[in-house]
Amino acid sequence: MEFKSILPPASLKDYIQYFWTLESHCAYGSPVALGPLADGCPGLLFQPAAEGAYYEDTQEQLPELFLYGQTLTRTRISLLGRFRTVGVCFFPNTIKPLFGFDAIELTDACLDVGLLSAHLPERLRNAASVSEQIGVLAGWLSGLLRKTDLPVDALTGFALTRIMGAHGQLSLPQLRHGLGLTERSLERRFNQHVGIPPRLFARVCQFQAALTQLKHSRYALLSDVAYDNGYADQSHFIRTFRAFAGVAPSQWQQQTCGLIDNFPALMR
């Protein structure tokens, strides 16, 4: 399999972290199972049904073009057949300014984009290359921005920057005080623009920092990872990791292999 990431055009750089593609030229063999991990970012996936299909744990086939929100519950998505997937990784607070609805409506859920734009899947299927598909998606997303005309919420954006910069380890009361917001006001903004409360987003950032340390084996003992990332002890870290990843850290290392950031392939 071959993975590539592509930077967005300048007009979308405040909304999209990167486009990505995953391609397999093998028509046969075992299904590829992906296990999305909580990373604080919504996204979009396009997989032409004629070239393979995504299936959830329930064996229900997913739409060939779908938008997903904050992913908190570990799930398994299987991809069958020869495939060429195109994806979009958005910034955490992209859903509302792009699509016009509150981000919380998509938390742990996905939306068939064909319901928003009936002709978009067909245009992507008929595109002659991956670069053309990305151009079609970029043009469509730019059109949505002009249509919704909703700015990125500056206060939420500032809070996100502070939380991510501290890897989730900061005082939320102090952050709220600096922003001049009550706990309820900040939580309402996060539900609208991010899809989860600030405390939960901070936990996701803390988990991601620990996951990065695990991936690169920058530790001698598992307790080092726990203490380096602000967990009270190793058992607290394992409980939190299991809540987001579905398995303990040791099992995660044995059962996954790197493929796409926060979309690891699950090994049998």
Buried (B, 14 or more C-beta within 10 A) or exposed (E): BEBEEBEBBEEBEBBBBBBBBBBBEEEEEEEBBBBBBBBBBBBBBBBBBEBBBBBEEEEEEBBBBBBBBBBBEBBEBBBBBBBBBBBBBBBBBBBBBBBEEBBBBBBBBBBEBBEBBEEBBEBBBEBEEBEEBBBBBBEBBBEBBEEBEBEBBEBBBEBBEBBBEBBBEBEBEEBBEEBEBEEEEBBBBBBBBBBBBBBBBBBBBBBBBBBBBBBEEEBEEBBEBBBBBBBEEBEEBBEBBBBBBBBBBEEBEEBBEEBBBBBBBBEE
